[in-house]
């Protein structure tokens, strides 16, 4: 059996891991690389897009760094099944279409300049038609319901607690070449216990022979979740007193719904003032509708919230407004007083958040709240690093707005959570491959595992193949 780490090796984005066994090829995740536009453009086109060679795809969850290259795979001949949870399938229906629209717009913009310069024009990585065709191949599965996906390969999905529909992937493989039974576990993104809305991650207590494991926060600890609510209330109140806008760049899936629910509770508790909250992301609005369709994923806190009043929604309250049209979005730049604006993208590389930053980053009354990991060479990473000027739409702006960082809302387990997840395994893995982490995080996670008695731990290079 051979593993090839096509993406997500020594970096956090572009998750793609290939398994070759019994003459078949199984791809675990098929994500887009996210980062500086020029670099991402090149890497995604050089990635694993030979779709005809793949027999089956298993998808851990719908985030674009795990799912976003699926239409490219289909465009290039993939016709196998895509196995995931039902919630992941529903989320991909809107997220892949949105990603395709971004691909088409970006290439159209670049091609205008290339055409003027007499250069060959680019094709989009994939189109909205490719995204629609991909949805024909999805097969939704329930948690903890084993399914044979290829001869000698049994798949089980376990709740990863990272986002709606996220899963740990368990493959029980009859390795005919070696005459052995092998359990391979891919962690996907391991969720954080105690975050609202969805259930906590479920440990794979039976253990594994081979483990492919994420390490996003392998070198740091999160602050306790209740402290994050307190900090959020402080930031809202400080911005309100200044009469400014609180800009929250947020991923449309998971983080936006988490923030809306938290603000809802803080309003009800009287911890923050009555001020308008705008979710300025059509994708986030569509995703929120999908959240409402999957109460089977909710944790006890959310179930209790709903039982208190069956008529109220956790994702809507009096001060909350969802904007749809570009005109509605532009009007937010002319708001006369304090307001909260939640908009995508979370790394501030695309989307309506760029227009809001362009209008507000130079005003000291405003606050920019970063609540998620920021890829290198993104606008979000530059703001987190404290750069004094930033470039938005080709124009330089001084950073006078206050930049706040709250990692406590992360949907990823921190180093303690990652280690606890592995140590809950009764059978410790004989081989561990650390992926989905920057160099420092991956190395630190590897050392923690070795210190806990798991000796065979490695950090694969991009595109490295390993016989196991």
C-alpha positions in Angstrom: 0.0 0.0 0.0 1.3 3.4 -0.9 0.4 6.9 0.4 1.2 10.1 -1.6 0.7 13.4 0.1 -0.5 15.5 -2.9 -1.5 18.5 -0.8 -1.7 19.7 2.8 1.8 18.6 3.5 3.9 21.1 5.5 1.1 23.6 5.0 -2.5 24.0 6.2 -4.3 24.3 2.9 -5.0 22.1 -0.1 -5.6 18.8 1.6 -5.2 15.8 -0.8 -3.9 12.4 0.2 -3.8 9.5 -2.2 -4.0 5.8 -1.2 -3.0 3.1 -3.7 -4.0 -0.4 -2.6 -5.2 -3.6 -4.4 -4.7 -1.9 -7.8 -7.2 0.9 -6.8 -6.7 4.6 -6.0 -8.6 6.4 -3.2 -8.3 10.1 -2.7 -8.8 11.5 0.8 -10.1 15.1 0.4 -9.5 17.2 -2.8 -8.9 20.7 -1.5 -7.8 24.0 -3.0 -4.5 25.6 -2.0 -5.3 29.0 -0.5 -2.8 31.8 -0.2 -1.2 34.6 -2.3 -3.3 34.7 -5.5 -0.4 34.2 -8.0 1.0 31.3 -5.9 -2.4 29.6 -5.4 -3.2 30.0 -9.1 0.0 28.0 -10.0 -0.2 25.4 -7.3 -3.8 24.5 -7.9 -3.2 24.0 -11.6 -0.2 21.8 -10.8 -2.1 19.7 -8.2 -3.8 16.3 -8.4 -6.3 16.8 -11.2 -6.0 13.5 -13.1 -9.5 12.5 -12.3 -9.7 9.4 -14.6 -7.1 7.7 -12.5 -9.0 7.9 -9.2 -11.5 5.2 -8.3 -13.2 6.8 -5.2 -13.0 10.0 -3.2 -13.7 10.3 0.5 -14.3 13.8 1.8 -13.8 14.8 5.4 -15.7 18.0 5.3 -16.9 20.9 3.1 -14.3 23.6 3.7 -12.8 24.7 0.4 -9.3 23.8 1.5 -10.6 20.2 1.7 -13.3 20.1 -1.1 -12.5 23.0 -3.4 -10.7 21.1 -6.2 -13.4 18.5 -6.7 -14.9 20.2 -9.8 -11.3 20.2 -11.3 -11.1 16.4 -10.6 -14.5 16.0 -12.4 -13.5 18.3 -15.3 -10.5 16.0 -15.8 -12.3 12.7 -16.0 -13.3 11.6 -12.5 -16.5 9.6 -12.5 -16.3 7.6 -9.2 -18.3 8.1 -6.0 -17.6 10.9 -3.6 -18.4 9.7 -0.1 -19.1 12.1 2.8 -21.9 13.0 5.3 -25.2 14.3 4.1 -24.5 17.7 5.6 -21.2 17.9 3.8 -23.0 17.1 0.5 -25.5 19.8 1.1 -22.8 22.4 2.0 -20.7 21.5 -1.1 -23.7 22.1 -3.3 -23.5 25.8 -2.6 -19.8 26.2 -1.7 -18.4 24.6 -4.9 -20.8 26.7 -7.0 -19.6 29.8 -5.2 -15.9 28.7 -5.6 -16.5 28.2 -9.3 -17.9 31.6 -9.7 -14.8 33.1 -8.0 -12.6 31.0 -10.3 -14.4 32.4 -13.4 -14.4 36.0 -12.1 -10.7 35.9 -11.3 -9.7 34.5 -14.6 -11.9 37.0 -16.4 -10.1 39.8 -14.6 -6.6 38.4 -15.3 -7.5 37.8 -19.0 -8.4 41.4 -19.6 -4.8 42.4 -18.8 -3.3 39.4 -20.6 -5.4 40.2 -23.7 -4.2 43.8 -23.7 -0.6 42.6 -23.5 -1.0 40.1 -26.3 -0.5 37.1 -23.9 -2.3 33.8 -24.1 -5.5 33.8 -22.0 -6.1 31.4 -19.1 -8.9 28.9 -18.6 -10.6 28.9 -15.2 -9.5 26.0 -13.0 -13.2 24.9 -13.3 -16.6 26.4 -14.0 -20.0 26.5 -12.4 -21.0 23.8 -14.8 -18.2 21.5 -13.6 -19.3 22.2 -10.0 -22.9 21.2 -10.9 -21.7 18.0 -12.6 -19.7 17.1 -9.5 -22.8 17.0 -7.3 -24.1 14.0 -9.3 -21.3 11.9 -7.8 -21.9 12.6 -4.1 -23.0 9.8 -1.8 -24.2 10.9 1.6 -23.5 8.6 4.6 -24.5 8.7 8.2 -22.0 8.7 11.0 -20.9 5.3 12.4 -22.5 3.3 9.5 -19.9 1.3 7.8 -20.0 1.1 4.0 -17.9 -0.9 1.5 -16.7 1.6 -1.0 -14.4 -0.7 -3.1 -13.5 -4.4 -2.9 -11.7 -4.9 0.4 -12.2 -1.3 1.6 -14.7 -0.6 4.4 -15.4 3.1 5.2 -16.7 4.5 8.5 -17.3 8.2 9.1 -17.0 9.4 12.7 -18.1 12.9 13.9 -15.1 15.2 13.9 -16.8 18.1 15.7 -15.0 20.6 13.5 -17.9 22.0 11.5 -21.3 20.9 10.3 -21.0 17.4 8.8 -17.2 17.1 9.4 -15.9 13.6 9.8 -12.9 11.5 10.8 -12.3 8.9 8.1 -11.7 5.2 9.0 -10.7 2.8 6.3 -10.6 -0.9 7.2 -8.5 -2.3 4.3 -7.9 -5.9 3.3 -4.4 -5.4 1.8 -4.3 -8.3 -0.6 -0.8 -7.6 -1.8 0.6 -7.9 1.8 -2.0 -10.4 3.1 -3.0 -8.3 6.1 -5.8 -6.3 7.6 -5.0 -2.6 8.0 -6.9 0.2 9.7 -6.0 3.6 8.3 -7.5 6.7 10.0 -7.5 10.2 8.5 -8.3 12.7 11.2 -9.6 15.4 8.8 -9.8 18.5 10.9 -10.2 17.7 14.6 -12.8 19.8 16.3 -12.6 21.6 19.6 -14.6 20.3 22.5 -17.2 22.8 23.9 -17.7 25.0 20.9 -21.4 25.8 20.4 -23.9 24.4 17.8 -22.3 21.1 16.8 -21.3 18.1 18.9 -17.8 17.5 20.3 -15.3 15.4 18.3 -15.8 11.7 18.7 -12.6 9.8 19.5 -11.6 6.8 17.4 -11.2 4.7 20.5 -10.5 1.4 18.7 -7.3 3.0 17.4 -5.4 2.7 14.1 -2.5 1.0 12.4 -1.8 4.1 10.2 -2.8 7.6 11.2 -2.8 10.7 8.9 -3.3 13.6 11.3 -3.8 17.3 11.1 -1.6 19.7 13.2 -3.1 23.2 12.5 -2.6 24.3 16.2 0.0 21.8 17.1 2.2 24.5 18.7 -0.4 26.5 20.7 -3.2 26.4 23.2 -6.5 28.2 22.9 -7.9 30.4 25.6 -11.0 28.9 27.3 -14.2 29.4 25.3 -16.0 31.5 28.0 -13.1 33.9 28.0 -13.6 34.4 24.2 -17.2 35.4 24.8 -16.1 37.9 27.4 -13.4 39.3 25.1 -16.0 39.6 22.2 -18.3 41.5 24.5 -15.5 43.8 25.4 -14.5 44.5 21.8 -18.1 45.1 20.8 -18.6 47.6 23.7 -15.3 49.4 23.0 -16.2 49.8 19.3 -19.7 51.0 20.2 -18.3 53.7 22.5 -16.1 55.0 19.6 -19.1 55.0 17.3 -17.2 52.8 14.8 -17.8 49.6 12.9 -16.6 46.2 14.1 -15.5 44.3 10.9 -15.4 40.5 11.4 -13.9 38.7 8.4 -15.3 35.2 8.7 -15.6 32.0 6.8 -19.1 31.6 5.5 -19.3 28.1 6.8 -19.1 27.5 10.5 -17.5 30.6 11.9 -20.3 33.0 10.7 -23.0 30.8 12.2 -20.9 30.5 15.4 -20.5 34.3 15.7 -24.2 35.0 15.0 -25.3 32.5 17.7 -22.8 34.0 20.2 -23.9 37.6 19.5 -27.5 36.4 19.8 -26.8 35.1 23.3 -24.8 38.2 24.3 -27.7 40.5 23.2 -30.1 38.4 25.2 -27.9 38.6 28.3 -27.5 42.3 28.0 -23.8 42.0 27.7 -23.6 44.1 24.5 -25.6 47.1 23.4 -28.4 47.1 20.9 -26.6 47.8 17.6 -27.3 46.5 14.1 -25.5 43.3 13.0 -25.1 42.6 9.3 -24.1 39.3 7.7 -22.8 40.6 4.4 -22.3 37.3 2.5 -24.9 35.7 0.3 -23.0 32.4 0.7 -23.2 32.6 4.4 -27.0 33.2 4.2 -27.4 30.1 2.1 -25.2 28.0 4.3 -27.2 29.2 7.4 -30.3 27.7 5.7 -28.4 24.4 5.4 -27.5 24.5 9.1 -31.2 24.7 9.9 -31.7 21.4 7.9 -29.4 19.4 10.0 -30.5 19.4 13.7 -29.1 15.9 14.0 -25.6 17.4 14.3 -26.5 19.9 17.1 -25.0 19.6 20.6 -27.1 19.6 23.8 -26.7 23.4 24.3 -28.2 24.1 21.0 -31.0 21.6 21.5 -31.8 23.2 24.9 -31.8 26.6 23.2 -34.3 25.5 20.6 -36.5 23.7 23.2 -36.9 26.9 25.2 -38.9 28.4 22.4 -39.5 26.2 19.3 -40.3 29.3 17.3 -37.0 31.2 17.6 -34.0 30.6 15.4 -30.4 30.6 16.8 -29.3 32.3 13.6 -31.7 35.2 13.6 -32.6 37.9 16.1 -34.1 41.4 16.0 -30.8 43.3 15.4 -29.6 40.9 12.8 -29.8 41.5 9.0 -28.7 39.4 6.1 -27.7 41.4 3.0 -28.0 39.9 -0.4 -27.5 42.4 -3.2 -24.3 44.3 -4.0 -26.3 47.6 -3.5 -27.2 46.5 0.0 -23.6 45.7 0.7 -22.4 49.1 -0.6 -24.9 50.9 1.6 -23.1 49.5 4.7 -20.2 51.8 3.9 -22.5 54.7 4.6 -23.8 53.6 8.0 -24.0 56.6 10.3 -23.2 54.9 13.7 -21.8 51.9 15.3 -22.5 48.5 13.7 -21.1 45.0 13.4 -20.4 43.6 9.9 -19.6 40.0 9.4 -18.4 39.2 5.9 -16.3 36.8 4.0 -13.7 35.7 3.1 -12.1 34.8 6.4 -8.6 35.4 5.1 -9.6 38.6 3.4 -8.4 37.6 0.0 -11.8 37.6 -1.8 -15.3 38.7 -1.2 -17.2 41.7 0.1 -15.0 42.1 3.2 -12.4 43.7 1.0 -14.7 46.6 0.1 -15.5 47.2 3.8 -11.8 47.1 4.7 -11.0 49.5 1.9 -13.5 52.0 3.4 -12.7 51.5 7.1 -9.2 50.3 7.7 -7.8 53.8 7.9 -10.4 55.0 10.5 -9.3 54.7 14.2 -12.9 54.4 15.3 -13.2 51.0 13.7 -12.1 47.6 14.8 -11.1 44.5 12.7 -11.6 41.3 14.6 -9.7 38.2 13.3 -11.1 35.0 14.6 -9.4 32.3 12.4 -6.1 31.1 11.1 -4.6 33.2 8.3 -2.6 31.7 5.5 0.9 33.2 4.8 0.9 36.0 2.2 -2.8 36.9 2.7 -4.2 40.2 3.7 -5.4 38.6 6.9 -1.9 37.5 7.8 -0.5 40.9 7.2 -3.0 42.5 9.5 -2.3 40.0 12.2 1.5 40.6 11.8 0.8 44.3 12.6 1.8 45.8 9.3 1.2 49.6 9.2 0.0 49.8 5.7 -1.8 47.2 3.5 -2.7 47.0 -0.2 -6.3 46.6 -1.1 -7.4 46.5 -4.8 -4.0 47.8 -5.7 -4.1 50.8 -3.4 -2.1 51.4 -0.2 -4.0 52.2 3.0 -2.7 53.1 6.5 -3.9 50.7 9.2 -5.4 52.9 11.8 -8.3 50.6 12.8 -7.7 48.5 15.9 -6.8 44.9 15.0 -8.0 42.3 17.6 -7.3 38.6 17.5 -9.5 35.9 19.1 -8.3 32.4 18.5 -10.8 31.0 21.1 -13.5 30.7 18.4 -11.4 28.3 16.4 -13.1 25.1 15.3 -9.7 23.3 15.5 -8.5 21.5 18.5 -5.3 23.0 20.1 -2.2 21.0 20.9 -3.8 19.6 24.1 -6.9 18.6 22.2 -4.9 17.0 19.4 -2.8 15.0 21.8 -5.8 13.9 23.8 -7.6 12.7 20.6 -4.7 10.4 19.8 -4.1 9.2 23.3 -7.8 8.1 23.5 -7.0 5.4 21.0 -6.7 2.0 22.7 -4.5 0.7 19.9 -1.8 3.4 19.2 -0.9 3.8 15.6 2.3 2.1 14.4 2.9 4.9 11.9 1.7 8.6 12.1 2.0 11.1 9.3 1.6 14.7 10.4 -0.1 17.0 7.8 -2.2 20.1 7.6 0.1 22.3 9.7 2.8 24.9 9.2 6.4 23.7 9.9 6.5 24.8 13.5 3.1 23.4 14.4 3.8 20.0 12.6 7.2 19.6 14.3 5.8 20.4 17.7 3.0 18.0 17.3 5.4 15.3 16.2 7.5 15.8 19.3 4.5 15.7 21.6 3.5 12.3 20.1 7.0 10.9 20.4 7.1 12.1 24.0 3.8 10.2 24.6 5.4 7.0 23.4 4.5 6.9 19.7 7.8 6.5 18.0 7.2 6.3 14.3 6.0 9.8 13.5 7.0 11.7 10.3 6.1 14.9 8.5 5.9 14.2 4.8 7.1 16.5 2.1 4.7 17.8 -0.5 4.1 15.1 -3.1 6.1 12.5 -1.2 5.1 8.9 -1.7 5.6 6.4 1.2 5.1 2.6 1.1 3.3 1.4 4.3 
